[in-house]
Amino acid sequence: MVLVPAGFFIMGSDAGYRDERPRRRVYLDAYYIDKFPLTIERFRRFGRLRESFGPLLRKDRHPVVGITWEQANNYCRWIGKRLPTEAEWEKAERGTEGQTYPWGDKWDSSKVIWNWNSGYGTHPVDRSYLTHESPFGAVDMEGNVWGWTSDWYAKRFYRRGPALNPRDPLSGAKGGIRGCSWQSDDRYGFRSSYRSSKDPAHWSHIIGFRCAMAPLRP
């Protein structure tokens, strides 16, 4: 895991979609977030993988996919962690100054696994090509697979949410997902403030997850 220190960061975008507005300063307590998306190898220790994904099950170092929100949440709890909030995902991805992408403000297709270079599938999380690290050292915050968050998606939350440790409503119809995937072909969706959502019972070959946790107290 990588540490994201306590402090303010720039969340949202005034140039993005309505659910990303406004751009403002938000404070988060310190937390850890997984450096990589959770892999098939690690998830295999928790429970049975969906047989329908066939050959994918043999790719241990690839992100696990075909996971519902509940399965992702249960795994994180099983190992004493939790899913990250949307705000935590965004800070871990873009740093404190509100940069557009994990690597900076200019689009660079060589930094992500997306539709035009993926070969129509996931790639190992610890690869040395088509990759990036966020300002805090997290990898694949954009591209390869989407990631579930702990929040229920609320369209106006970025406008109405608190400026201290914000999290979306505790109930809702859809779970928040962040990060885009190998199937995405529009670079606009790889911006750090871009938001999306899915029914929590939804599972697909493009959605995985990573865990977060608060720092251990001495």
N, C-alpha and C positions, 0 to 999 in steps of 0.2 A: 504494500500500500504506500501511497505518498501522502505527506502531510500538507494540508492547506491551513495556514495559520489564521488565527482570528483577525478580523479587521474588515474594513469597508472594501467594496468593489463596485464597479459600474455594471449594472444589470439592465438588460433590455436594449431597445434600439428605436430611435425616433424615425428611422428610415425604413424599418421593417413593417411587417403586417401589424394589424391593430392589436393582436394579442401579445405583441412584443413591447408595446408602448406603455409608459414613457421610459426613456433612458434616465436612470437615477442611481444615486448611491445607496447601497444596502449593506448592512452589517451582518456578518455571520460569525458565530463562535467557531473555534478551531475544530477540525475534523480530519479524519483520514478517508481516502477513497482508493479503491483498487487501481493499481497502475494500468492493468490491462482488463479488457472484457473477460468475464469468467469463461474458462475453457471447457470443452467437452471432457477433458481428462479430470478436471476438478469436480465437475457436476456429476460425473459418473459415480463418484463415491457416495453421493447423496441419494440417488434413486434411479429408476429406470428411465431411459431416454426413449423418445417416440420412435418406434420401429420404422415409421414411414419415411424417416430421413436417411435410411439405408447407408450409402457410402460415407455420408457425413460422420457417422458414428465412429469411423476408424481414424478420423483426423483429430487426434487428441489435442493438438496445440491450437486448433481453430476455436473461435468463439462458439459456445453452445447456443443453439437456436431452437425454435419450436417450443418456447417456454412461455407459459401464461404469466400474468402478473402474480397470481397466487403462488405459483411454483417458484418464481424468482424471490418473492418475499419470504417464503418458507425456507428456502435455502439460506438466505442471508441470516435469518433468525437462528437457523440450525447451527451456524458457526459463530454465533454471538455478535452478529453485525446487523445491518439493516440496508434497505435501498436508500440511495441518496435522494434528497429533495431536488426539485427543479433548480432552485437557487444554488444549491451545492454543486450540482452538475455544471451549471453555467460558470460559476467562479473557478472551479477546478479546470475548466476548459480554457477560459479566456484571460485569466489572471485578474489583477486589480484595476487595470486601466481601461478595460472595456474594449480590447482589441477585437477585430471582426472575426478572426479565425484563431484556432489554437496556436498557430505559428506567427501570427501578425495580422496586418490589415490588407494585404494583397492576396488574391486568389492564386493558389499554386497547386495544380492538379497532380504534381509529383509527390504531394504530401499525404494523399488519401487513397484508399481503395474505393472506387466508385464505378459506375456503369461502364465508363470508357476504358478502364484498364483492369477490371476485376477478373475477366474471364468467366463471368457469370457464376460467381461463388465467393465464399469467404476465403480469407487468407490467414496464415498463422499470426498470432498476436505478437510474437517476439521476433518478427522478421526484421531484416535490415534494409528493405526497399519500400518505396511508396508509404512512408511512415512519417510520424511527427511526434514530438513531445510538447505538451502544454507548458506554460510557465512554471507549473508545479511538478512537472515530470510525468503526468498521466499520458498514456498512449492510446491512440484510436478513439479520442473523444468525438471525432467526426470520422465517418466512413467505416467500412467493414460491416458493422451491424448497428442498428438502433439499440438503445438501452432503456429499459423500464426505469421509472423513478417512483418514489414513494407517494407522490402527490396525485390526487385526483385533479384532472385538468379543469381549469376554470378560465374562460376566455378573457375575462376582465381582471384577472388576479394581479397582473403586473401593474395595473393602474390603482387597484384598491388595496392590495396587500400591504402589510406592515413593512417598515424599513429595518426591523430587527428580526433576524432569523425567520424570514417568511417561508411559509409552506401553504400550498393550496388547501382547499376545504378537505375535511376528513372523510367526506363521502361525495359520491358523484356517479356519473354514468360512464366515464372514460378515464383511463389511467394515462398520465403524461409519459411521453417517450421523447428522447433526445438523441441527437448525433447522426442521423441519416445512415445509409447503408451502402453496400456494394451495388445495389440495384438502382440507387438514385442517380439521375442523369442531369439534374439542374443544380448548378453550383450555388444558386441562391439559397438552397436548403441546407448548405453546409456552414452557414454562418452560426456563430456561437449563441446568438439570441433566438434562433429559429426554434419554434415549438410545434409539437404535434401530439396526437393522442390516439389511443385505441381502446376498444372494449377490453376490460381486464381479462375476459375469458379468451381473447384472441391469441392465437399463436401462429407463427409463420417462420419461414426460412430466412428472414431478414431482421428479426428482433431477438436480442440477447439481454444481458444486464451486467452490472458490476455492483459491488457492495460498498458501503461506507460505514464509519463508526466514529464515535467520539473518542478523543484521546483517553488513554487509561490514566486514572488518578493515582498518584503515588500513595 
